[in-house]
Amino acid sequence: IPINSGASLNELKQYEKAIASLNRAIALNPNIAEAWSNKGTALNELKRYEEALSDYDKALALNPQHVEAWSNKGVSYAELRRYEEALAHYDKALELNPQYVEAWSNKGTVLSELKLYEAAAKSFHQALILNPDLPSGKGILLHAKMLACDWQGVDALYQSICQDITENKKSADPFGFQGICDDESLLQKCAEIFSNTKFPASPQFDFDHLKRDGGKIRIGYLCGEFREQATAILMTEVWELHDKGRFEILAFDNGWDDKSLRRKRIEKAFNEFIDISRLSDDEAASLIADKKIDILVNLNGFFGKPRQGIFAKKPSPIQVNYLGFPGTIGSTYMDYLIADKVVIPEESRQYYIEKIVHLPHCYQANDSKRQIDSRSYAKKEFGLPEEGFVFCCFNNSYKILPHMFDIWMRLLRALPTSVLWLIEDNLDATRHLKQEAQARGVDAARIIFAKRVPLSEHLGRHQCADLFLDTLPYNAHTTASDALWAGLPVLTCTGTSFAGRVATSMLTALDLPELISANIAEYESLAYQLASQPEKLQQIKAKLAKNRLISPLFNTNLMAKDLEGAYLAMYKRFQEGSPPEHINLN
């Protein structure tokens, strides 16, 4: 019975074999919808989405009531970023079977892609009602609510996830959980549960042929964001500055070409630029192994468009977690995590599965060619008052939590002419934040939202703000770097996780300890002082203007050399036959 065999092989993730088996079934009888639908599922998993669409169409022509085919055809459309068509297919599946959990969950994912987070949360909530044990279901719901700044019920949901994680349940995905959790041991456990259940280690390659004398070290950067996006914005100049006499650098691209000038710069910086977005994990892993990559750098972790399944197959002898996800991947196939002594102090190493590489300065790369639009911006262009203090925070909406918002609103009440300038991430968050301000006795008109604009304009408009207020437990990362590069002081509070210590690391590299507070009370008091003592703030701005040009933070040449020092140390251990160990480049 090849149909049953095909379905079983899909379950075992043996998709090529499943397709062969289902083709045999179809040859015997081409009129069975189930066979076409199961084949579509295997093709989806192999990233052959157009072929999958065609097979789902055949299944639906034979059986228009085939719920799984409607839902899975929606998945093909979603992967092709044809979101409206995906939604229509999920809705059709739910019309046929309102109890179909996968369709509710898939619909929530697409609504999130469209930044309709409140609607997404409703879909995830419905999926959880139908299956309270839906893997990562609570975490996905929590993250959608946080993106919408809908804080109703968030505390109880968070406590319930923490309890689940202590009981080894796969209750959240590590990226969303990191937005709200400041406990390193829970963050580690969440990552381990997620990686070990979804992407267990399945090493398939040996590397004796890579132990050699001389020749260039081959470094592969695997990323889904080689375009105008935060990770690439930070890394572009480092790739350009890599010593091509000692290193050959290859890009493995799981994203898409956004036709930007940055994309052109990135493509030019690499020795080879390879699109893996439509290769299966097996195909991509084999390709990387064939390219004899010595060090494979994971620039996504759990963020963006990751390909953790490739790393699970260990196609390179040295695998490195860097920049995209500030935390542990939680699996033994990642050898090293690149950090610094501020973001991961020695006493915190125990919470990271990887061996920690301490760079001498801040771990975060920066592009010193970031253009700041030089024209003079007027506050009224952005709806900001001419007089009065402008606090700002351009972090993503999910990083704004009620306890930080309470502080910000107390500051606005204490300084009646001040305003708070935030990024307009999505309309749900804008509406909720205005309501939350009103509920705390602050006129909603004092919360002003900035539209997203091209990077040089965004950097230029920072001149209209007076002080950037950081968030906890997840700090500003690229947004802090943008603000500091544009000359705007960032006030932070040192957190208790990697994600919550990044701004402290940046300010330490800039020698600006006066902007680092040790606790929330100190943070609030310092924000008030800086807003009410213009001369003190002016001194800090002058120091930032001077230090920004001479400090390690924006010295990309130095950063490229530090990173290469880390790669050389890792490579030397591998050549000696020694296992990975903590590396301190200080």
C-alpha positions, 0 to 999 in steps of 0.5 A: 500500500504505497499511499500509507507507506508515503504518509509514514515516510513523511512522518519520518521526514524521509521526503524523497522516499515518500515522493517515490512511494506516492508516485508508485501509488499514483501510477496504480491509481491517479484518482486518490486525492490523499496520494496527491495531497501527501505528495504535496506535503513532501514537496513543501518540506523539500521547498518545491512549493510550485510543484506542491501547489500543482499536486494540491490542485490535483487533490482538490479537483478529486476531493474539494472537501479535502481539508488538509490539502486546502490548509497545506496549499495555504502553507505553500502560498505562505512560503512563497510570500503570497500571504493573501492567497494563503489566508484564503486557503486557511479560511476555506479549510476552517469553513470545512472543519472549524476544529482544524488546529493546524489551519488556525495556527497557520493562519495566525502565522500569516496574519503575523507576517502581515503585522495584524498581530491582534487578529493573529493572537485570536487565531493562535488562541483558537488553536490553543483552545482546540489543543492546549498542548500545541507545541510552542502554542502558548509562546506564539500567542504571548509573542503576538500579544506583545507585538500588539502591546496587548498586555491583557492576560500576559502575566498569567500566560508567561507564568504558565509558560515558565511552569511548562518549561520547568516540566520539560514541555515545549511551550514556547519558541526561544525567540519570542520567549526571550522578549519577556524572560530574564532568567538565563536558566529558563532561557537555556532550558527553553532553547534545549527543549526546542532544539532537541525536539524540533532539530535533534543532532543528526551529524552526517559528515566527517572532516578529516579532509579539512585537517591541512597545512596552509591554504585559506580558511573557508568561512561560510555565513548562513543567513536569511537576511542578506538585505536591508535588515538589522543583522546585515546592516551591522555586518556589511562592512565586516564582510568587506574588510575580511582579509581575503588573503587569509580567508575565503568567505562564502554566503549561504543565502536563505532569504531573498534579494530586495534589490537594495544598494546594501544587497549589492554591497553584500554580494560584492563582499563575498568570494561566493554568494549561494542561494540555498532558499529552495534547497532542502536541509539535506541538499544544503548541508551536502552543498556546504560540506562539498564547499569544504567550509571550515567554519559555518556561522549561524547568523539567525539562531531562532530569529528571522528565516533560520535554517537550524535543520542544516546545522543539525546535520553538522556540515562543517567541523566548527559551527558558530552562533553569532549576532542574530540570536543573543542566547544559546541555541541549546544544542551540541552541534553549535560549538561556539557562541561569540560574545564579550565579557559584559553580555556573558560574564564568566559566571553566566557561561553555565547557561550556554551550551556553546563554548563562549568566545570573549571578544576584547570589546563589544561583540556587536559588529557595526558598519561605519559607512552608515550614512546619516542624512545631513539635512537639518530636520525640524521637529514639526515634521514628525509632530513633535513639539518645538519646546519640551523634552523628547524621550524616544525609543525606536525598539520593536513593540514586543520589547515594550513591557508594562513595567517599563511603560509605567516608568516612562509614563511617570516621567511624562507626568513628572515633566509636563512638557515632555513627550515620548517618541516611538516607532510605529511598528503596527496599528494594533500596538499604536492603539493599545499604547495610546490606551495604556497612556490614557489609563496611566493619566497621560494624554495619549497625544503625548505619545508620538509615532514615527513611520518607518523610513529609509535608514539614512533618514531614520538616522538623520531624524534622531537629532530631534530627540533628546534621550533614548530610553532603553527597554528590559529584559530585551535591550535595544541592539541595532536600534541602540547602535543607530542612536549612538552612531547618530549622536543620541545618548542611550540610557540603559539598565543592565539586565540579567540575560545576554539580550538585556546586557547588550546596550551596557556592552556598547556603552562600555565600549564607548566609555559612557558608564554615566548612561548605564544604570544598575537597577530600575529605580536608578534608571528612572531617577537618571532619566529624570535628572538628564531631562531636567538638567540640560547641561549634564545631558549636553556634556554627555552628548559632547563626550559621545560625539568625541568617543564615537569616532575613536572608540572600538564600537564603531571601529569596523577594521578592529572588529573584523580583526577581532572576529578573525582572531576568534576564527583563527583560535577555533581553527587552531584547536580543530587542526590540533584535534582538540575539542572546542573550549572557551576562548578569551581574546581580551 
